[in-house]
Amino acid sequence: AAPRPARDPYADEPARHPALKLLSETPCSAETPTALIRDHWLTPNELWFVRNHHPVPHIHGGTFRLSVGGEGVAAPRDYSLDDLRALPRHDVTATIQCGGNRRGGLNEVRRTAGNAWGVGAISNARWGGVLLRDVLSDCGLAPQGTWAGRRVRHVHLEGEDGTVASIPVEKATDASGDVLLAYEMN
């Protein structure tokens, strides 16, 4: 890759494996090579497909903080990575696929918007971390089944890169669910 100006927010992107099929450099979109997809049940981290919308944040384990608070949280708290690791660990094996996977084939029928992905925007990993319900419970959020009549409807999540999302509180606190705050991959 060509050097970038120091003020470019993408100047400090991580190195990518040369076998990845690059669709765009900024932000990075790259496919797992088709010939290698079936070689491993768990996709090796360096061959995991890449679909970024923002520059990759640089998060350091020693200074990382997860803030939990808001309505319904009795004891707002900031967690360090060590604090999260002290909670019960769980593993979830999951396949993740970009919504645009195989878009290139659709373009043969009718032109679509976005990167012309082949079949490589899909990967599988074993994620290790702490269940979101355990963190919420640790902060005093009431368990599932006690939400009737309350104003809490969603758990709002915000990433270091500014990406935001929410999930229904029932999903976040489900006793048989697997919503994971992952701190480890494979």
C-alpha positions as CSV (number, residue, x, y, z in Angstrom):
1,A,0.0,0.0,0.0
2,A,1.2,3.5,-0.7
3,P,2.2,5.7,2.3
4,R,-0.6,7.9,3.6
5,P,-0.4,11.4,5.0
6,A,0.0,11.5,8.8
7,R,-3.4,13.3,9.2
8,D,-5.2,10.6,7.2
9,P,-7.5,8.7,9.6
10,Y,-6.6,5.5,7.7
11,A,-2.8,6.1,8.0
12,D,-2.3,3.5,10.8
13,E,-4.4,0.6,9.5
14,P,-3.3,-2.9,10.3
15,A,-1.4,-5.0,7.8
16,R,-3.6,-7.4,5.8
17,H,-2.7,-10.9,4.8
18,P,-1.6,-10.9,1.2
19,A,-3.9,-13.8,0.3
20,L,-7.0,-11.7,1.0
21,K,-8.9,-10.5,-2.1
22,L,-8.9,-6.7,-1.7
23,L,-12.1,-5.0,-2.9
24,S,-11.4,-1.6,-1.5
25,E,-8.5,-0.2,0.5
26,T,-10.2,2.7,2.3
27,P,-12.2,1.7,4.2
28,C,-10.9,-1.9,3.8
29,S,-13.1,-4.5,2.3
30,A,-11.4,-7.9,1.6
31,E,-12.6,-11.4,1.0
32,T,-11.3,-14.7,2.4
33,P,-9.8,-16.5,-0.6
34,T,-12.4,-18.9,-2.0
35,A,-9.8,-21.7,-2.3
36,L,-9.1,-21.4,1.5
37,I,-12.6,-21.1,2.9
38,R,-13.0,-24.9,3.4
39,D,-9.5,-25.5,4.7
40,H,-10.4,-24.7,8.3
41,W,-13.5,-25.1,10.4
42,L,-12.5,-21.9,12.2
43,T,-11.2,-19.3,9.8
44,P,-7.7,-18.3,10.8
45,N,-7.8,-14.7,12.2
46,E,-5.4,-13.4,9.5
47,L,-7.7,-14.7,6.7
48,W,-11.0,-13.5,8.3
49,F,-12.9,-11.3,5.8
50,V,-12.7,-7.6,6.4
51,R,-15.6,-5.1,6.0
52,N,-14.8,-1.8,7.7
53,H,-16.9,1.4,7.5
54,H,-14.4,3.4,9.7
55,P,-10.7,3.4,10.5
56,V,-9.7,0.5,12.8
57,P,-9.6,1.8,16.4
58,H,-6.5,1.1,18.4
59,I,-7.6,-0.4,21.7
60,H,-5.0,-1.3,24.3
61,G,-5.9,-3.9,26.9
62,G,-4.3,-2.1,29.8
63,T,-6.3,1.1,29.3
64,F,-9.5,-0.3,27.9
65,R,-12.7,0.6,29.7
66,L,-16.3,-0.5,29.1
67,S,-18.9,1.8,30.7
68,V,-22.2,0.5,31.7
69,G,-25.0,2.8,32.8
70,G,-28.3,4.3,32.0
71,E,-31.9,3.8,33.0
72,G,-32.6,0.6,34.8
73,V,-28.9,0.1,35.8
74,A,-28.8,0.3,39.6
75,A,-25.0,0.4,39.9
76,P,-23.3,2.1,36.9
77,R,-19.8,0.8,36.4
78,D,-16.6,1.0,34.3
79,Y,-15.0,-2.4,33.6
80,S,-11.4,-2.9,32.7
81,L,-10.4,-5.9,30.6
82,D,-9.3,-7.7,33.7
83,D,-12.7,-7.0,35.4
84,L,-14.4,-8.6,32.4
85,R,-12.1,-11.6,32.5
86,A,-12.9,-12.1,36.2
87,L,-16.6,-12.7,35.2
88,P,-17.6,-16.2,34.1
89,R,-16.1,-17.0,30.6
90,H,-18.2,-18.3,27.8
91,D,-17.4,-19.4,24.2
92,V,-19.7,-19.0,21.2
93,T,-18.8,-20.4,17.8
94,A,-20.4,-18.3,15.1
95,T,-20.4,-17.8,11.4
96,I,-20.5,-14.1,10.4
97,Q,-21.4,-13.1,6.8
98,C,-21.5,-9.6,5.2
99,G,-25.0,-8.8,3.9
100,G,-23.3,-8.1,0.5
101,N,-21.8,-11.6,0.2
102,R,-22.2,-12.9,-3.4
103,R,-23.3,-9.4,-4.6
104,G,-21.0,-9.8,-7.6
105,G,-23.3,-12.6,-8.8
106,L,-26.3,-10.4,-8.4
107,N,-24.7,-7.8,-10.6
108,E,-24.8,-10.3,-13.4
109,V,-28.7,-10.2,-13.2
110,R,-29.1,-6.5,-12.3
111,R,-26.6,-3.8,-11.1
112,T,-26.5,-3.4,-7.4
113,A,-24.8,-0.8,-5.1
114,G,-21.7,-1.5,-3.1
115,N,-18.7,-3.8,-3.4
116,A,-19.0,-6.7,-5.9
117,W,-18.3,-9.4,-3.2
118,G,-17.8,-12.9,-4.4
119,V,-18.4,-15.8,-1.9
120,G,-15.6,-14.8,0.5
121,A,-17.4,-12.3,2.8
122,I,-18.1,-15.1,5.3
123,S,-15.9,-16.5,8.1
124,N,-16.3,-18.7,11.2
125,A,-14.7,-18.2,14.7
126,R,-14.8,-19.3,18.3
127,W,-15.4,-16.1,20.3
128,G,-14.4,-16.0,24.0
129,G,-15.8,-13.5,26.4
130,V,-18.4,-12.6,29.0
131,L,-22.1,-12.8,28.5
132,L,-23.8,-9.4,28.3
133,R,-26.5,-10.6,30.7
134,D,-23.8,-11.3,33.3
135,V,-22.4,-7.8,33.0
136,L,-25.8,-6.2,33.1
137,S,-26.7,-8.4,36.1
138,D,-23.5,-7.3,37.8
139,C,-24.6,-3.7,37.4
140,G,-28.0,-4.4,38.9
141,L,-30.2,-4.5,35.8
142,A,-33.3,-6.6,36.6
143,P,-33.4,-10.1,35.0
144,Q,-35.6,-11.0,32.0
145,G,-39.3,-11.4,32.8
146,T,-39.5,-8.3,35.0
147,W,-39.7,-5.7,32.2
148,A,-43.5,-5.3,32.0
149,G,-44.4,-1.7,32.6
150,R,-40.8,-0.5,32.6
151,R,-39.3,2.1,30.2
152,V,-36.2,0.0,29.4
153,R,-36.7,-1.6,26.0
154,H,-33.3,-1.8,24.4
155,V,-29.6,-2.0,25.4
156,H,-27.7,0.6,23.5
157,L,-24.2,-0.3,22.4
158,E,-21.5,2.1,21.1
159,G,-18.2,1.0,19.7
160,E,-14.8,2.8,20.0
161,D,-15.2,3.6,16.2
162,G,-18.5,5.4,16.8
163,T,-20.6,2.5,15.5
164,V,-23.9,2.3,17.4
165,A,-26.6,-0.4,17.6
166,S,-29.2,-1.6,20.1
167,I,-30.8,-4.9,20.9
168,P,-34.0,-5.6,22.8
169,V,-33.4,-5.9,26.5
170,E,-35.1,-9.3,26.4
171,K,-32.4,-10.5,24.0
172,A,-29.6,-9.0,26.1
173,T,-30.8,-10.7,29.4
174,D,-32.2,-14.0,28.0
175,A,-31.1,-16.8,30.4
176,S,-30.6,-19.1,27.5
177,G,-29.1,-16.5,25.1
178,D,-25.6,-16.1,23.9
179,V,-25.1,-12.3,23.5
180,L,-21.3,-12.1,24.1
181,L,-19.0,-9.3,24.8
182,A,-16.0,-10.9,23.1
183,Y,-12.4,-10.2,24.1
184,E,-10.9,-13.2,22.3
185,M,-11.1,-14.7,18.8
186,N,-10.0,-18.3,18.1
